Amino acid sequence: MFETIRWRCHVHANDRRSAERVAGRLADLLDRPAEIESYERYCKFPELAVLQLVSPLGCPTPERALMTVLENAWKIATPWSLGGQGAGPHHEFEGIAAVSVGARFSVPGIERMEFHVTDRP
């Protein structure tokens, strides 16, 4: 079972409160919660904050999980670079979108975003 979507987001934010507003806009866009698991300043570029977010997914099959994640990801940005593994009994999917490679984000202030989904416990 694919329980959650894990997001990693680099945002332009002066403080945690600004980063929380970005997370709130993401949750509104996704029509699902986006809970902040961690917040820290990005060491290479101090003007950026790194947010680790988690959203519920609840999909029983890899096919349904992939479609649901892609539907959500495309609400946030276009285009995404995708990858994944499906060997053996477990499946994993991941994607990345970044302004530096031409991605456009629906939520202002996002510089880069990644997602990761797995059925591993």
C-alpha positions in Angstrom: 0.0 0.0 0.0 1.3 3.5 -0.9 0.4 5.5 2.2 2.1 8.9 1.7 3.8 11.3 -0.7 7.0 12.7 0.7 7.9 16.2 -0.7 11.1 18.1 -0.4 10.8 21.7 -1.3 13.3 24.6 -1.6 11.5 27.9 -1.1 12.4 31.5 -0.9 11.4 32.3 2.7 12.9 34.7 5.2 11.7 32.7 8.2 9.7 29.6 9.2 6.4 31.5 9.1 6.9 32.4 5.4 7.8 28.8 4.6 4.6 27.7 6.4 2.6 30.0 4.1 4.1 28.3 1.1 3.2 24.9 2.6 -0.4 26.1 3.1 -0.6 27.2 -0.5 0.6 23.8 -1.6 -2.0 22.0 0.6 -4.8 24.3 -0.8 -3.6 23.5 -4.4 -3.4 19.7 -3.7 -6.8 19.5 -1.8 -5.0 17.4 0.8 -2.9 18.2 3.8 0.8 18.9 3.5 2.3 18.5 6.9 5.7 20.0 7.6 8.1 17.4 9.0 11.1 19.6 9.0 12.3 23.1 8.2 15.9 24.3 7.9 17.9 26.9 6.0 19.7 25.7 2.9 23.4 25.9 3.6 24.4 26.6 0.0 21.9 29.4 -0.5 20.9 31.1 2.8 17.9 32.8 1.1 16.3 29.4 0.6 14.6 27.2 3.2 14.2 23.5 2.8 10.9 22.0 3.8 10.2 18.3 4.2 6.5 17.7 3.8 4.2 14.7 3.9 0.8 14.2 2.3 -1.6 11.3 2.6 -1.8 9.1 -0.5 -3.6 5.8 0.3 -3.4 4.0 -3.0 -3.4 0.2 -3.1 -1.6 -0.4 -6.4 1.5 1.0 -8.1 -0.4 2.1 -11.1 -3.0 4.1 -9.1 -0.3 5.6 -6.8 1.7 6.8 -9.9 -1.3 8.3 -11.5 -2.4 10.1 -8.3 1.1 11.4 -7.6 1.5 12.7 -11.1 -1.9 14.4 -11.0 -0.9 16.1 -7.8 2.6 17.0 -9.1 1.3 18.6 -12.3 -0.9 20.9 -10.2 2.3 22.2 -8.6 4.8 22.5 -11.5 5.6 21.6 -15.1 7.7 19.8 -16.2 8.9 17.0 -13.9 11.8 14.6 -14.4 10.6 11.2 -13.3 12.3 8.0 -12.1 11.4 4.8 -10.3 12.1 1.2 -9.5 9.6 -1.6 -9.7 11.8 -4.7 -9.2 10.9 -7.3 -6.7 8.0 -7.0 -4.3 8.4 -3.2 -3.7 7.9 -0.2 -5.9 9.2 3.4 -5.7 8.6 6.6 -7.7 10.3 9.9 -7.6 10.3 13.2 -9.4 12.0 16.5 -9.5 11.1 20.0 -10.8 13.4 22.9 -10.7 13.4 26.5 -11.9 17.0 26.0 -13.0 15.9 23.5 -15.7 12.9 25.4 -16.9 10.1 24.3 -14.5 7.3 26.7 -13.7 5.6 26.5 -10.3 2.0 27.3 -9.5 2.9 28.5 -6.0 5.2 31.6 -6.0 8.5 31.2 -4.1 9.3 27.6 -4.9 12.7 27.1 -6.5 12.9 23.3 -6.5 10.7 20.4 -5.5 11.0 16.7 -5.3 8.6 13.9 -4.4 9.1 10.3 -3.3 6.6 7.5 -3.0 7.2 3.9 -2.0 5.2 0.9 -0.7 8.0 -0.1 1.6 7.0 0.0 5.3 
